[in-house]
Amino acid sequence: MEVRSTYRYAKISPFKAREVTREIQGLPVSAALDIVAFSPKKAAALINKTLKSAVANAENNANLHVDGLVVKEAVVGEGPTMKRMMPRARGSGSRILKRSSHIRIVLTDEIEIQTREKKKARQKKTKKTKAKDEQTSDSGEAKQEEKSGTTKKEEHKPKAKK
């Protein structure tokens, strides 16, 4: 089940906030909270607030366990921009764009949490299957060579020049 939380009109540029959301995407909630808590950026505090809100929504509204939640999506969209003027030289003026953003976090319990042990087990399994595939392909080539009476090296030998 998916649970979402949105922080609208956050007073930060979306470009700056996206740096933090990229780091937490796909992580378990506990790891994401750790990353956000120890990040020195202003966006981290805003994303921390949104992430905690999403966790509270999952616990109270959807009756989900926090241990099984994963950050499925962490998106920062652009909000409205306030335009201001700043006086410049020779009586001219320049625009100042005060950007805002909408932070949306989606949590789910349907994605399997990746741990180091699970990753290592999967890597060992893939290595074993690759080794078996290589052995079966090598034995298949040897049988074909016996039938044809030639080997690969003989087939690809360059002809001598006279």
HUPE-V230081 format. One record per residue. N is the residue number from 1. SS is DSSP state (H for helix, E for strand, L for the rest). Layout:
((N;SS) (N;SS))
//
This chain:
((1;L) (2;E) (3;E) (4;E) (5;E) (6;E) (7;E) (8;E) (9;E) (10;E) (11;L) (12;L) (13;L) (14;H) (15;H) (16;H) (17;H) (18;H) (19;H) (20;H) (21;H) (22;H) (23;H) (24;H) (25;L) (26;L) (27;L) (28;E) (29;H) (30;H) (31;H) (32;H) (33;H) (34;H) (35;H) (36;H) (37;H) (38;L) (39;L) (40;L) (41;L) (42;H) (43;H) (44;H) (45;H) (46;H) (47;H) (48;H) (49;H) (50;H) (51;H) (52;H) (53;H) (54;H) (55;H) (56;H) (57;H) (58;H) (59;H) (60;H) (61;L) (62;L) (63;L) (64;L) (65;L) (66;H) (67;H) (68;H) (69;L) (70;E) (71;E) (72;E) (73;E) (74;E) (75;E) (76;E) (77;E) (78;E) (79;L) (80;L) (81;L) (82;E) (83;E) (84;E) (85;E) (86;E) (87;E) (88;L) (89;H) (90;H) (91;H) (92;L) (93;E) (94;E) (95;E) (96;E) (97;E) (98;E) (99;L) (100;L) (101;E) (102;E) (103;E) (104;E) (105;E) (106;E) (107;E) (108;E) (109;L) (110;L) (111;L) (112;L) (113;L) (114;L) (115;L) (116;H) (117;H) (118;H) (119;H) (120;H) (121;H) (122;H) (123;H) (124;H) (125;H) (126;H) (127;H) (128;H) (129;H) (130;H) (131;H) (132;H) (133;H) (134;H) (135;H) (136;H) (137;H) (138;H) (139;H) (140;H) (141;H) (142;H) (143;H) (144;H) (145;H) (146;H) (147;H) (148;H) (149;L) (150;L) (151;L) (152;H) (153;H) (154;H) (155;H) (156;L) (157;L) (158;L) (159;L) (160;L) (161;L) (162;L))
//
